[in-house]
Amino acid sequence: MNREILSHIPDVNLFPILSLILFFTVFVLIVVFAWKARGEYIDHMSQLPLESSEKRGEV
């Protein structure tokens, strides 16, 4: 049944290639962001879950 449905979609062979390109692009962007992020920013973000709500200015 699935094979019959997929066979009627034009250019169905293009979807796996586009998915791989999209995944690879997002993965590379995340790696570049992590590589270029400043140490102070990473330290600040890592401490956020541990801070009390008063210190962050929340009620």
C-alpha positions in Angstrom: 0.0 0.0 0.0 2.7 2.5 0.9 4.7 1.6 -2.1 1.7 2.3 -4.3 1.1 5.7 -2.7 4.7 6.8 -2.9 5.0 5.7 -6.5 2.4 8.4 -7.5 4.3 11.2 -5.9 6.5 13.0 -8.5 10.2 13.3 -7.6 9.8 11.2 -4.5 13.5 10.2 -4.7 14.4 13.8 -4.0 12.9 13.8 -0.4 15.7 11.7 1.2 18.4 13.9 -0.3 16.7 17.1 0.8 16.3 15.6 4.3 19.9 14.7 4.5 21.0 18.2 3.3 18.7 19.9 5.8 19.9 17.7 8.7 23.6 18.2 7.8 23.1 22.0 7.5 21.4 22.3 10.9 24.1 20.0 12.5 26.9 22.1 11.1 25.3 25.3 12.2 24.9 24.0 15.8 28.5 22.8 15.8 29.7 26.2 14.6 27.6 28.0 17.2 29.0 25.8 19.9 32.5 26.2 18.7 32.3 30.1 18.5 30.3 30.6 21.6 32.2 32.5 24.3 33.1 30.7 27.5 31.3 33.4 29.6 28.0 32.8 27.7 28.3 29.0 28.1 29.0 29.4 31.9 26.1 31.8 32.3 23.7 29.5 30.5 24.8 26.5 32.4 24.1 28.2 35.7 20.6 29.4 34.9 18.8 26.2 36.0 20.6 26.3 39.3 19.9 30.0 40.2 17.0 30.9 42.4 14.1 32.9 40.9 14.9 36.0 43.1 18.3 36.2 41.6 16.9 36.2 38.1 14.4 38.9 38.9 11.3 36.7 38.7 8.4 36.8 41.1 
